[in-house]
């Protein structure tokens, strides 16, 4: 029952469409049930016998033979034939309306589900995305939604269709002989029991098939995105074997599943054939006893076809229902995950760039030790702060806390006098530009990749893009491309070098005039000269930004107003470059290694500040 409620929430807003579909189903099925009776009536006319038809009186009065001549009989037969043709034409018009309504219902619900899923996945926490399986998410957003919407738009009306066929079929059959009606009804419990057995099998095994298919999707997605790595290590054969193993696993499960389905449909078809045979056998017995005539036998045979449909259709619907419950459950598992915005602030203060970390500690919920321990330091607006430390020391965790990608375990971060816990997350992030170490570029032009972060269409859009590119030391190279800024960069920026991709990401961050910008080790792909050039151009900006540099390169950190040295999640040193190299510690050791190279670059005029 709980699972059914999960389906209800999607169909309830569109009950009016479902109402149209059910109305068309009712009209189509009821009108179709009269065709066997009308055909039977033709036999009565040709045999010149009195009909015991259940046709409406106004129809029988039209069809009635006014004379005994062959022409009069033929005239009445033609009336019936034309009525059948007209009825079929009307049914087709009704079915067209039904199909259009079903298509509208299916695509509308599908669109709503996809948007809800996409929106909710976007709102899930950074921690969830860090541990999620992309292939599985794609599977839930595609085939699971298709399975669910197909049932709601097609199989759900089919349930009503089965009921209508069952009711009108039995009514029409009872008008011939009640014995024939009971014979057909006797097969329904058998079909229902068979369908329930198959439903239990589907419910147990369909989710396993879905999970295996999602593994295949993940492998494909990873190998397409990581094609450079695969080729660089000549790993194609290994990846092919991995894909082959999962594909065979999916194949075997699908074959087993389809074999059970084939067995079920084979038995169902056999049951339908048996139903026909038993109905005809009983009809023959009744005919020999003079209880029904030839026209009744024809009508009973045709009506049996109407009653066979519910028995066969019931199995298919129950099977699809089992798959739908599994698919909708998988969708609901995502939609019931807590959004990161359930924990959010409401304030939208003017942010200038004053930031203070006050005894900030952090650990993941399932972890025993802190990744950060009582971290404290201040950042003045417009200043540049470098955070330096070993790999895994907690540098990136600090900026993830500042942007509220993850939440503080204890302590606080104050931004311009307001706790970030009280600031709206989306607003906070709109005020902080974040340049990642591994930037993601779209398969668009260079210009579109840079301008994509401009929230509004601006008259000075082109000028802003050009200026940002100049600050990112990208403009000159862009102009040397054959198509300039209209050059398509390829999937994930495949046609650009690592440094070029990084500078596109920097330019993209700079087009929005936010007061704070974070470089999360994103200058590491640049050579020392370009690194220095980018930092020099940023220092010349009219509205100087509060800049946070996450770096392992002392040549990048040396010009910062404040350097924060992190080790094992704690601040172990603070100060300017001169202060830190004057005393023993991690920064001093790092400078002694990297500083010699920096001096060599200066001496050869390959680097240095401007």
C-alpha positions in Angstrom: 0.0 0.0 0.0 2.9 2.3 0.8 4.4 1.7 -2.6 1.0 2.5 -4.3 1.0 5.9 -2.5 4.3 6.7 -4.1 2.7 6.2 -7.5 -0.4 8.2 -6.6 1.5 11.4 -6.1 2.5 11.4 -9.8 -0.9 10.6 -11.2 -3.2 12.7 -8.9 -2.4 16.1 -10.6 -3.4 14.6 -13.9 -6.6 12.8 -13.0 -8.5 14.9 -15.5 -6.4 13.3 -18.3 -6.8 9.9 -16.8 -10.6 10.6 -16.7 -10.5 11.2 -20.5 -8.6 8.1 -21.1 -10.9 5.9 -19.0 -14.0 7.4 -20.7 -12.6 6.6 -24.1 -11.8 3.1 -22.9 -15.3 2.6 -21.6 -16.9 3.9 -24.9 -14.6 1.8 -27.1 -14.9 -1.4 -25.1 -18.7 -1.2 -24.7 -19.2 -0.4 -28.4 -16.9 -3.3 -29.4 -18.9 -5.8 -27.3 -21.9 -5.2 -29.5 -20.1 -6.3 -32.7 -20.4 -10.0 -31.9 -24.1 -9.6 -31.2 -24.6 -7.6 -34.5 -22.8 -10.4 -36.4 -25.0 -13.0 -34.7 -28.0 -10.9 -35.8 -26.9 -11.1 -39.4 -27.0 -14.9 -39.1 -30.5 -14.7 -37.7 -31.6 -12.5 -40.6 -30.1 -14.9 -43.2 -31.6 -17.9 -41.5 -34.9 -16.1 -41.1 -35.1 -16.9 -37.4 -36.3 -14.9 -34.5 -33.3 -13.2 -32.8 -32.9 -13.3 -29.0 -30.3 -10.5 -29.4 -29.5 -8.1 -26.6 -29.2 -5.2 -29.1 -31.1 -2.0 -28.1 -34.7 -1.9 -29.3 -34.2 1.2 -31.5 -31.5 -0.7 -33.4 -33.6 -3.9 -33.9 -36.5 -1.7 -35.1 -34.1 -0.3 -37.9 -32.8 -3.7 -38.8 -36.2 -5.5 -38.7 -37.2 -7.2 -42.0 -40.4 -5.7 -43.4 -40.9 -8.5 -45.9 -40.0 -12.0 -46.7 -38.2 -11.3 -50.0 -34.5 -11.8 -50.4 -34.0 -8.1 -51.2 -35.7 -7.1 -48.0 -33.4 -9.5 -46.0 -30.4 -8.2 -47.9 -31.4 -4.6 -47.1 -31.5 -5.4 -43.4 -28.2 -7.3 -43.5 -26.6 -4.3 -45.2 -27.9 -2.0 -42.5 -26.2 -4.2 -39.9 -23.0 -4.3 -41.9 -22.8 -0.6 -42.4 -23.6 -0.2 -38.7 -20.6 -2.4 -37.8 -18.4 -0.3 -40.2 -19.7 3.0 -38.7 -19.2 1.6 -35.2 -15.6 0.7 -36.0 -14.9 4.1 -37.4 -16.3 5.7 -34.3 -14.1 3.4 -32.2 -11.0 4.4 -34.1 -11.7 8.1 -33.5 -12.2 7.3 -29.8 -9.0 5.3 -29.8 -7.1 8.2 -31.4 -8.3 10.5 -28.6 -7.3 7.8 -26.1 -3.8 7.4 -27.6 -3.2 11.2 -27.7 -4.3 11.5 -24.1 -2.0 8.6 -23.1 0.9 10.1 -24.9 0.3 13.4 -23.2 -0.1 11.8 -19.8 3.1 9.7 -20.2 5.3 12.5 -21.4 4.0 15.0 -18.9 4.5 12.7 -16.0 7.9 11.7 -17.4 8.9 15.3 -17.8 7.8 16.1 -14.2 9.6 13.1 -12.8 12.9 13.9 -14.7 12.8 17.6 -13.6 12.1 16.6 -10.0 14.8 14.0 -10.0 17.3 16.4 -11.6 16.4 19.2 -9.3 16.6 17.0 -6.2 19.9 15.4 -7.3 21.3 18.9 -7.7 20.2 19.8 -4.2 21.8 16.7 -2.6 24.9 17.2 -0.5 28.5 17.2 -1.7 29.0 14.2 0.6 26.3 12.2 -1.3 27.7 13.1 -4.7 31.2 12.2 -3.5 30.1 8.6 -2.8 27.3 8.1 -5.4 27.4 5.9 -8.4 26.8 8.0 -11.5 25.7 5.0 -13.6 23.1 4.1 -11.1 21.8 7.7 -11.0 21.5 7.7 -14.8 19.6 4.4 -14.7 17.1 5.8 -12.1 16.6 9.0 -14.2 16.1 7.1 -17.5 14.8 3.5 -17.6 13.2 3.6 -14.1 11.2 6.7 -15.0 10.3 5.1 -18.4 9.1 1.9 -16.7 7.0 4.0 -14.2 5.4 6.3 -16.7 4.6 3.5 -19.1 2.6 1.8 -16.4 0.8 4.9 -15.3 -0.2 6.0 -18.8 -0.8 2.6 -20.4 -1.1 -0.3 -18.0 -3.2 1.6 -15.4 -6.0 2.3 -18.0 -5.6 -1.3 -19.1 -6.8 -2.4 -15.7 -10.0 -0.4 -16.2 -10.2 -1.8 -19.8 -10.0 -5.4 -18.4 -12.8 -4.7 -15.9 -15.0 -3.2 -18.6 -14.4 -6.1 -21.0 -15.1 -8.5 -18.2 -18.4 -6.9 -17.2 -19.8 -6.2 -20.7 -18.5 -9.6 -22.0 -20.2 -11.5 -19.2 -23.4 -9.4 -19.7 -23.5 -10.2 -23.4 -22.6 -13.8 -22.8 -25.3 -14.2 -20.2 -27.9 -13.0 -22.8 -27.0 -16.0 -24.8 -26.5 -18.7 -22.1 -25.5 -18.2 -18.5 -23.6 -21.5 -18.7 -21.2 -20.1 -21.2 -20.6 -17.1 -19.0 -19.7 -19.2 -16.0 -17.3 -21.4 -18.1 -15.3 -18.3 -19.0 -15.4 -16.9 -15.4 -14.0 -20.2 -14.1 -10.6 -19.4 -15.9 -10.1 -16.1 -14.1 -9.0 -17.5 -10.7 -6.5 -19.8 -12.4 -5.1 -16.9 -14.4 -5.0 -14.7 -11.4 -3.1 -17.3 -9.3 -0.6 -17.8 -12.2 -0.1 -14.0 -12.5 0.6 -13.6 -8.7 3.2 -16.3 -8.8 4.9 -14.5 -11.7 4.5 -11.1 -9.9 6.5 -12.4 -6.9 9.3 -13.6 -9.2 9.4 -10.2 -11.0 9.5 -8.3 -7.7 12.4 -10.4 -6.4 14.6 -10.3 -9.6 13.9 -7.1 -11.5 15.8 -4.9 -9.1 18.9 -7.1 -9.4 18.7 -6.8 -13.2 18.4 -3.0 -12.9 21.5 -2.9 -10.6 23.5 -4.9 -13.1 22.5 -2.6 -15.9 23.5 0.4 -13.9 27.0 -1.2 -13.5 27.2 -1.3 -17.2 26.2 2.3 -17.5 28.8 3.3 -15.0 31.6 1.4 -16.8 30.6 3.1 -20.1 30.4 6.5 -18.5 33.8 6.1 -16.8 35.6 4.8 -19.9 34.2 7.5 -22.2 35.1 10.3 -19.7 38.5 8.6 -18.9 39.4 7.6 -22.5 42.7 9.5 -22.2 43.7 7.5 -19.2 42.6 4.2 -20.8 44.6 4.9 -24.0 47.6 6.3 -22.1 48.0 3.0 -20.2 47.0 0.9 -23.2 44.3 -0.5 -20.9 41.6 -1.1 -23.6 41.8 -4.9 -23.3 41.4 -4.8 -19.5 38.4 -2.4 -19.7 36.9 -4.5 -22.4 37.2 -7.6 -20.2 35.6 -5.7 -17.3 32.7 -4.6 -19.6 32.4 -8.1 -21.0 32.1 -9.6 -17.6 29.3 -7.3 -16.5 27.6 -7.5 -19.8 27.5 -11.3 -19.6 26.2 -11.1 -16.1 23.4 -8.8 -17.3 22.8 -11.1 -20.3 22.5 -14.2 -18.1 20.1 -12.5 -15.7 18.1 -11.1 -18.5 17.9 -14.5 -20.3 16.7 -16.2 -17.1 14.2 -13.4 -16.6 12.9 -13.6 -20.2 12.8 -17.4 -20.0 10.5 -17.2 -17.0 8.4 -14.6 -18.9 8.3 -16.9 -22.0 7.1 -19.7 -19.7 4.5 -17.5 -18.2 3.2 -16.3 -21.5 3.3 -19.8 -22.9 1.1 -21.1 -20.1 -1.2 -18.0 -20.4 -1.6 -18.6 -24.1 -2.3 -22.3 -23.4 -4.9 -21.3 -20.8 -6.5 -18.9 -23.4 -6.7 -21.7 -26.0 -8.2 -24.0 -23.4 -10.8 -21.4 -22.6 -11.8 -21.2 -26.3 -11.9 -25.0 -26.5 -14.0 -25.5 -23.4 -16.4 -22.7 -24.4 -16.9 -24.3 -27.9 -17.3 -27.7 -26.3 -20.0 -26.5 -23.9 -21.6 -24.6 -26.8 -21.7 -27.7 -29.0 -23.3 -29.6 -26.1 -25.9 -26.9 -25.6 -26.5 -26.7 -29.4 -27.2 -30.5 -29.6 -29.7 -30.1 -26.8 -31.4 -27.4 -28.8 -30.6 -24.7 -26.2 -28.7 -22.4 -28.6 -28.7 -22.0 -32.4 -25.9 -21.4 -34.9 -26.0 -17.6 -34.6 -25.6 -17.9 -30.8 -22.6 -20.1 -31.3 -21.0 -17.6 -33.5 -21.7 -14.8 -31.0 -20.4 -16.9 -28.1 -17.2 -17.6 -30.0 -16.6 -13.9 -30.7 -17.5 -12.9 -27.1 -15.0 -15.5 -25.8 -12.3 -13.5 -27.5 -13.4 -10.5 -25.5 -13.3 -12.5 -22.3 -9.9 -14.1 -23.1 -8.3 -10.6 -23.3 -8.8 -9.8 -19.6 -7.4 -13.2 -18.6 -4.2 -12.7 -20.8 -4.0 -9.0 -20.1 -4.2 -9.5 -16.3 -0.9 -11.4 -16.3 0.9 -8.7 -18.4 -0.3 -5.9 -16.1 0.6 -7.7 -12.9 4.1 -8.4 -14.4 4.5 -4.7 -15.4 3.1 -3.7 -12.0 5.9 -5.6 -10.3 8.5 -3.9 -12.4 6.9 -0.5 -11.8 6.9 -0.9 -8.0 10.7 -1.7 -8.2 11.4 1.2 -10.5 9.3 3.7 -8.5 10.9 2.5 -5.3 14.3 3.3 -6.8 13.2 6.7 -7.8 11.7 7.4 -4.4 14.9 6.3 -2.7 16.6 9.4 -4.3 13.7 11.8 -3.8 13.4 11.0 -0.1 17.1 11.7 0.5 17.5 14.9 2.5 18.3 18.0 0.5 21.4 19.9 1.6 19.1 23.0 1.9 17.1 21.4 4.7 19.9 22.9 6.8 20.1 26.5 5.6 20.3 30.1 6.6 18.0 32.9 5.5 20.3 36.0 5.7 21.7 37.6 2.6 24.1 40.2 4.0 26.4 42.4 1.9 29.6 40.4 1.6 32.8 42.4 1.2 35.3 39.6 1.9 36.1 39.8 5.7 36.3 36.1 6.8 37.2 34.6 10.2 37.6 31.0 11.1 36.9 30.5 14.8 38.0 27.2 16.3 36.6 25.3 13.3 36.6 21.5 13.6 35.2 19.0 11.1 34.7 15.3 10.7 32.3 13.2 8.6 29.4 11.6 10.5 30.8 8.1 10.1 34.4 9.0 11.0 36.1 8.7 14.3 38.7 11.4 13.9 38.5 15.1 12.9 39.8 16.2 9.5 40.2 19.7 11.0 41.0 20.6 14.6 40.1 24.0 16.0 41.3 26.0 13.0 41.4 29.7 13.5 42.6 32.6 11.4 41.3 35.9 9.9 41.2 37.1 6.3 40.8 40.8 5.6 38.7 42.0 2.7 40.7 42.5 -0.5 43.7 40.5 0.8 45.3 37.4 -0.6 45.6 34.4 1.7 47.5 31.2 0.8 46.8 27.9 2.5 49.8 25.6 2.3 50.2 22.0 3.5 50.9 18.5 2.7 48.5 16.4 0.6 45.6 15.4 2.9 46.4 18.0 5.5 42.9 19.5 5.2 43.4 22.5 2.8 40.5 21.7 0.5 38.3 20.9 3.5 38.7 24.5 4.7 37.3 26.0 1.6 34.6 23.4 1.3 33.4 24.5 4.8 33.6 28.2 3.7 31.3 27.4 0.7 29.1 25.1 2.9 29.7 22.1 0.6 30.1 20.4 4.0 28.9 21.6 7.4 31.0 22.6 10.3 31.1 20.1 13.2 32.0 22.7 15.8 33.2 26.3 15.9 32.1 28.9 13.4 33.0 30.9 10.3 32.1 34.5 10.3 31.7 36.4 7.0 31.4 40.1 7.4 30.1 39.8 10.9 27.5 37.0 10.1 27.8 33.3 10.8 27.7 31.3 7.6 25.2 29.1 9.4 22.8 32.0 9.1 23.5 32.8 5.5 21.5 31.4 2.6 23.8 28.8 0.9 22.9 29.7 -2.7 23.5 33.4 -1.9 26.8 32.6 -0.2 28.0 30.6 -3.1 27.0 33.3 -5.5 29.4 35.6 -3.7 32.3 33.2 -3.8 33.8 32.1 -7.1 35.5 28.7 -6.8 38.1 27.5 -9.3 38.6 23.8 -9.0 41.8 21.9 -9.6 40.1 19.8 -12.2 37.8 22.1 -14.1 34.8 20.8 -16.1 34.4 22.3 -19.6 31.4 21.8 -21.8 31.5 20.7 -25.4 30.8 24.3 -26.5 32.9 27.1 -27.9 35.6 28.8 -25.8 33.4 31.9 -25.6 30.4 29.9 -24.3 32.4 28.1 -21.7 33.7 31.4 -20.3 30.4 33.3 -20.5 28.3 30.4 -19.1 28.6 31.7 -15.6 27.2 35.1 -16.5 23.8 34.9 -14.8 22.2 37.6 -17.1 22.5 38.6 -20.7 24.7 41.8 -20.5 25.3 44.4 -23.2 28.9 44.3 -22.3 29.0 40.5 -22.3 31.7 40.2 -24.9 33.9 42.9 -23.2 33.5 41.1 -19.9 34.6 37.8 -21.4 37.6 39.4 -23.1 38.7 41.2 -20.0 38.4 38.1 -17.9 40.4 36.1 -20.4 43.2 38.8 -20.3 43.4 38.5 -16.5 43.5 34.7 -16.9 46.4 35.1 -19.4 44.2 33.3 -22.0 43.3 36.1 -24.5 46.4 36.0 -26.7 46.3 32.2 -27.1 42.5 32.3 -27.8 43.1 34.9 -30.6 45.7 32.6 -32.1 43.2 29.8 -32.5 41.8 29.4 -36.0 38.3 30.4 -35.0 39.4 32.5 -32.0 36.8 32.5 -29.2 34.4 30.5 -31.4 36.7 27.4 -31.2 34.8 24.4 -29.9 36.9 23.0 -27.0 35.5 19.4 -27.3 34.1 17.1 -24.6 35.5 18.1 -21.2 37.9 20.5 -23.0 39.7 17.6 -24.7 41.2 19.8 -27.4 42.9 22.1 -24.9 46.0 21.6 -22.8 45.7 21.2 -19.0 46.9 24.8 -18.5 44.5 26.2 -21.1 41.6 24.4 -19.5 42.6 25.8 -16.1 42.8 29.3 -17.5 39.3 28.9 -19.1 38.0 28.0 -15.7 39.7 31.0 -14.1 38.3 33.4 -16.8 34.9 31.8 -16.2 35.1 32.5 -12.5 36.2 36.1 -13.1 33.3 37.2 -15.3 31.1 37.4 -12.2 32.2 40.2 -10.0 32.0 38.4 -6.7 34.0 39.7 -3.7 35.7 36.4 -2.9 37.6 34.0 -5.2 39.1 30.6 -4.3 41.8 28.8 -6.2 41.8 25.2 -5.0 45.2 24.3 -6.2 44.0 25.4 -9.6 47.2 27.3 -10.5 49.2 24.1 -10.3 48.6 23.3 -14.0 50.2 26.6 -15.0 53.9 27.2 -15.4 55.5 29.5 -12.9 55.6 32.5 -15.3 51.8 32.2 -16.2 51.0 31.6 -12.5 52.8 34.9 -11.7 51.1 36.6 -14.6 47.6 35.6 -13.5 48.2 36.7 -9.9 49.7 40.0 -11.1 46.7 40.8 -13.4 44.3 40.0 -10.5 46.2 42.4 -8.2 45.5 45.2 -10.8 41.7 44.7 -10.8 39.8 47.8 -9.8 37.6 45.9 -7.3 40.3 43.8 -5.6 38.9 40.5 -4.5 39.5 38.6 -1.4 41.6 35.8 -2.8 42.2 32.4 -1.2 45.0 30.2 -2.7 45.1 26.5 -1.9 48.6 25.6 -3.1 51.6 23.4 -2.6 53.8 25.8 -4.5 55.7 28.3 -2.3 56.3 30.5 -5.4 52.5 31.0 -5.6 52.2 31.6 -1.9 55.1 33.9 -1.3 53.3 37.1 -2.3 50.2 36.5 -0.2 49.3 38.9 2.6 49.0 35.9 4.9 50.1 32.3 4.6 48.3 29.7 6.7 50.3 26.4 7.1 48.1 23.3 7.7 49.3 20.0 9.0 47.2 17.0 10.1 44.1 19.2 10.2 45.5 21.9 12.4 47.1 25.4 11.8 50.8 24.9 12.7 52.0 28.3 11.5 50.8 31.7 10.3 52.5 34.7 8.8 53.9 36.4 5.8 56.5 34.7 3.5 59.4 36.5 5.2 58.2 35.6 8.7 57.7 31.9 7.8 61.1 31.4 6.2 62.8 33.1 9.1 61.8 30.2 11.4 62.0 26.5 11.3 59.0 24.6 10.1 57.2 22.9 7.1 57.0 26.1 5.0 60.7 26.9 5.6 61.6 23.3 4.4 59.4 23.6 1.4 60.9 27.0 0.4 64.4 25.7 0.7 63.5 23.0 -1.9 61.3 25.2 -4.2 63.0 28.5 -3.7 66.2 27.5 -5.4 64.3 26.7 -8.5 62.4 30.0 -8.2 65.8 31.9 -8.0 67.0 30.0 -11.1 63.9 31.1 -13.1 64.5 34.7 -11.9 68.1 34.6 -12.9 67.2 33.3 -16.4 64.4 35.9 -16.7 61.8 33.1 -17.1 59.7 34.1 -14.1 59.3 36.5 -11.3 56.8 39.2 -10.4 56.0 42.1 -12.5 
